[in-house]
């Protein structure tokens, strides 16, 4: 499956994406506009002057939410040409591109979940998947996973069938990875929960309280909000917990061997370090 970005990065604002040897990113040094750069730091190029987040790269296009235009969905070619409005519903919260289909929610439509086909020519007809107010959306293997306005966890087929409640926990910051759903339970002191995608097996992992989780390549990266919001990682089975830094960390994105993060809730700058905690 061709994915525009990982579920885990998109859960954390999706301001970094990797595609065919390029890193596409929100450049906070230039008004949070869209750039690309080689992983070794060479060949930096500006692609768009729009303020962007929720970056997805698929084919020859970069898709993003444009904060300069009411949160509408835009795209630009990977060479920086044809920067264009793609869909004009405002207040987009979630954007995910996979296999020629664009999935999205927005406040304008009360966070109902929609999909549209995308091609070089444009977009197809908007189709509703779910009428619930869908938050924390992940798309994986033909299913959409989401939380509702009552903060319960559900999944539904991307064709709109087989809606199923998975958990009564107050689920937030959902990541779907390798057959498991990871989230924290606000009612249980922000405890880190691991749940099978069918909802039939649950584990409480040894990390509490947590926030800003990103599950990638067998590791869970998270902020320990019981301390000073420092960045930690541990294996998805709950072992090998490691502290990675000593500063407030949020909105964790992972690209290869690098962690991209923000310092707290209100610092818009993006910082990076290696996944082993070194510079």
C-alpha positions in Angstrom: 0.0 0.0 0.0 1.3 3.4 -0.9 0.9 5.7 2.1 1.4 9.4 2.0 2.7 9.4 5.6 2.5 7.1 8.6 -0.5 7.1 10.9 1.8 7.8 13.8 3.3 10.9 12.2 -0.1 12.2 11.2 -1.4 11.7 14.7 1.4 14.2 15.7 0.5 16.9 13.1 2.4 15.2 10.2 5.0 18.0 9.7 7.6 15.6 8.3 7.3 12.9 5.6 9.8 10.7 3.7 9.3 9.8 0.0 11.7 8.4 -2.6 14.8 9.7 -0.9 13.5 13.1 0.1 12.3 14.5 3.4 9.3 16.9 3.0 8.8 19.1 6.0 7.3 22.2 7.5 10.1 24.8 7.7 9.4 26.8 10.8 12.4 29.0 10.0 10.4 30.3 7.0 6.9 30.7 8.4 6.1 27.0 8.5 6.1 26.8 4.7 6.7 23.6 2.7 10.2 22.4 1.8 12.0 19.3 0.8 15.6 18.3 1.5 17.9 15.2 1.2 18.4 13.2 4.3 22.1 14.4 4.4 20.9 18.0 4.6 21.7 18.9 0.9 19.5 20.2 -1.9 17.1 22.1 0.2 14.2 23.4 -1.9 11.1 25.5 -1.1 8.0 24.0 -2.6 5.2 26.3 -1.4 4.8 29.6 0.4 1.7 28.3 2.2 1.8 27.4 5.9 1.3 23.7 6.0 0.9 20.6 8.2 -0.5 17.0 7.8 2.0 16.4 4.9 1.3 13.4 2.7 3.5 12.5 -0.4 2.1 10.2 -3.0 3.2 9.8 -6.6 4.4 13.2 -7.8 2.3 15.2 -5.4 2.6 16.6 -1.9 -0.7 17.0 -0.2 -1.1 19.2 2.9 -3.5 21.2 5.0 -3.1 25.0 4.3 -3.3 27.0 7.5 -3.2 30.2 5.5 -6.5 29.3 3.8 -8.9 28.2 6.6 -7.4 24.7 6.8 -8.4 23.7 3.3 -6.6 20.8 1.4 -4.0 21.8 -1.1 -1.4 19.9 -3.1 1.8 20.8 -5.0 4.0 18.8 -7.3 7.2 17.4 -5.8 9.2 19.8 -7.9 7.3 22.8 -6.5 5.0 23.5 -9.5 1.2 23.5 -9.7 0.5 24.5 -6.1 -3.3 24.3 -6.0 -6.4 24.2 -3.9 -7.7 20.6 -4.1 -10.8 20.6 -1.9 -12.4 23.7 -0.4 -14.1 22.5 2.8 -12.4 24.5 5.6 -11.2 23.4 9.0 -9.6 20.1 7.9 -8.3 18.2 10.9 -7.2 14.8 9.5 -5.7 14.2 6.0 -4.5 10.8 4.9 -3.6 9.6 1.4 -3.3 5.9 0.5 -3.5 4.1 -2.9 -5.1 6.9 -4.7 -7.7 7.7 -2.1 -7.8 10.8 0.1 -9.4 10.4 3.6 -10.3 13.5 5.6 -12.4 15.0 8.4 -13.1 18.7 9.0 -14.9 20.8 11.5 -17.0 22.3 8.8 -18.8 18.9 8.4 -18.8 18.2 12.2 -15.8 15.8 11.7 -17.7 13.3 9.6 -15.2 11.0 7.8 -15.1 11.3 4.0 -13.0 9.9 1.1 -12.3 11.0 -2.5 -10.2 9.5 -5.2 -7.2 11.6 -6.3 -5.4 11.6 -9.6 -3.3 14.0 -11.7 -6.6 15.4 -13.0 -8.0 16.2 -9.6 -10.5 14.6 -7.2 -13.5 12.4 -7.6 -16.9 12.7 -5.9 -16.9 13.1 -2.1 -18.2 9.9 -0.4 -19.2 9.7 3.3 -17.7 6.8 5.3 -19.0 7.7 8.7 -21.5 10.2 10.2 -20.0 10.1 13.6 -17.8 13.0 14.8 -14.5 11.2 14.0 -11.3 12.2 15.8 -7.9 10.6 16.1 -8.5 8.9 12.7 -6.1 6.2 11.5 -6.5 4.3 8.2 -5.1 0.7 8.1 -5.8 -2.3 5.9 -9.3 -1.2 4.8 -10.4 0.0 8.2 -10.8 3.5 9.7 -10.1 3.7 13.4 -11.4 6.7 15.3 -12.7 8.1 18.5 -16.2 9.6 18.8 -17.5 12.7 20.6 -18.0 10.5 23.7 -14.3 9.5 23.5 -14.9 5.8 22.8 -12.9 3.9 20.2 -14.5 2.5 17.1 -13.5 1.1 13.7 -15.4 1.0 10.4 -14.7 -0.4 7.0 -13.5 2.3 4.6 -16.6 1.4 2.5 -18.8 2.5 5.4 -19.8 -0.9 6.6 -19.2 -3.0 9.8 -19.0 -0.2 12.3 -17.7 -1.8 15.6 -17.1 -0.4 19.0 -13.7 -1.5 20.3 -13.3 0.0 23.7 -15.2 1.9 26.4 -12.0 3.6 27.5 -11.5 7.3 27.1 -9.1 6.8 24.1 -6.9 9.6 22.7 -3.9 10.0 20.5 -4.5 6.8 18.6 -1.8 5.0 16.7 -2.5 1.8 14.7 0.6 -0.3 14.0 1.2 -3.9 13.1 -2.2 -5.3 14.2 -2.4 -3.3 17.4 -4.0 0.0 18.5 -2.0 2.2 20.9 -3.6 5.1 22.8 -3.7 6.7 26.2 -6.7 6.4 28.5 -7.5 9.9 30.0 -9.9 8.4 32.6 -7.0 6.1 33.8 -4.5 8.8 34.4 -3.2 8.9 30.8 -2.2 5.3 31.0 -0.7 3.8 27.8 -3.0 1.1 26.4 -2.3 -1.6 23.7 -5.4 -3.1 22.1 -5.8 -5.7 19.3 -7.4 -4.2 16.2 -10.4 -6.4 16.7 -10.7 -5.2 20.3 -10.4 -8.7 21.7 -7.1 -8.4 23.6 -5.8 -5.5 25.8 -2.6 -4.7 27.6 -1.8 -1.9 30.0 1.8 -0.9 29.3 4.2 0.3 32.0 4.1 4.0 31.2 1.8 6.5 32.9 1.0 9.4 32.4 1.9 9.8 28.7 1.1 12.0 25.8 2.2 12.5 22.1 2.7 8.9 21.4 4.3 7.7 18.1 4.6 4.0 17.4 7.2 3.2 14.7 9.3 0.1 13.9 8.7 -1.8 17.2 9.2 1.2 19.5 6.8 3.5 21.3 8.0 7.1 21.6 6.2 9.3 24.0 6.3 12.3 26.4 6.3 11.5 30.1 3.9 14.2 31.4 4.3 12.9 34.9 7.7 14.6 34.9 8.8 17.5 32.8 7.4 16.1 29.5 10.8 14.5 28.6 10.9 12.2 25.6 11.1 8.4 26.2 10.9 5.3 24.2 10.2 1.6 24.9 9.5 -1.5 23.0 5.9 -2.2 22.0 5.9 -5.1 24.5 6.6 -2.7 27.3 10.3 -3.6 27.8 13.6 -1.6 27.4 12.3 1.8 28.5 14.8 4.5 27.8 14.9 8.3 28.4 16.1 10.2 25.3 16.3 13.8 26.5 15.8 16.2 29.4 13.5 18.8 27.8 9.8 19.2 27.3 8.9 17.4 24.1 5.7 17.1 22.0 4.3 16.3 18.6 6.8 13.5 17.9 7.5 12.5 14.2 9.8 9.7 13.2 11.7 9.5 9.9 14.2 6.7 9.6 16.7 7.1 12.5 15.6 10.6 13.4 13.1 12.0 15.8 11.5 15.4 15.0 9.7 17.1 17.8 8.6 20.3 19.3 9.5 21.7 22.7 6.2 21.8 24.5 2.8 22.9 23.3 3.6 26.4 22.4 7.0 26.3 20.7 6.3 26.0 16.9 10.0 25.3 16.1 11.0 21.8 15.1 14.0 20.1 16.7 15.6 16.8 15.8 17.8 14.1 17.4 18.6 10.5 16.6 16.3 7.7 17.8 19.0 6.6 20.3 18.9 10.1 21.9 22.1 11.4 20.4 22.4 14.6 18.5 
